[in-house]
Amino acid sequence: MDDDIATSSSQPNILSRVYKRYCEIHQHYLDRSTPYPTGRWIFTVFLLLAYLLRVYILQGWYIITYALGIYLLNLFIAFLTPKIDPALLEDPDDGPSLPTKANEEFRPFMRRLPEFKFWYSASKSIVVGMICTCFEALNIPVFWPILVMYFIILFTITMKRQIKHMIKYRYIPFSHGKTKYKGKEDTGKVVGQ
């Protein structure tokens, strides 16, 4: 009798096994999608368009849409911001800048929110927003043009501040259009022997 209790308590129940298996499958597909950023973002844009179409057809859930927009804006700002904010490291006489001499260390731009986490959080939030549109209790009546105006003002002010920050500390968060340097070609010869 005691052996039956011991073996049944040492094995996880069916719910925990199903949840663990779901997490493994979910992680497997996330890992497989990592090398395909274009496909991931196309999927997310499709999700966003489906959400917007649903809100347009149902003519409601504007508060949910406004909250989703603010959350996505917050993610985008974190994506554009450097991991170590130069404003916090600023010397009183001069701000940090890129290296100007050959012996200075090159520090590449590292984001506060990496691209994959940005994509994953944005996709999850759109799915949560889509689920929220299934509940009539979350359809709070509001005059939606006011929310659109608030969002445009918030977006403008936030992006203006972010662009000023980028100009002041001389960083560009995108690698498109930047000069790419190549090292010397490897000939296989050992130098200095």
Disulfide bonds with the S-S distance in Angstrom:
none
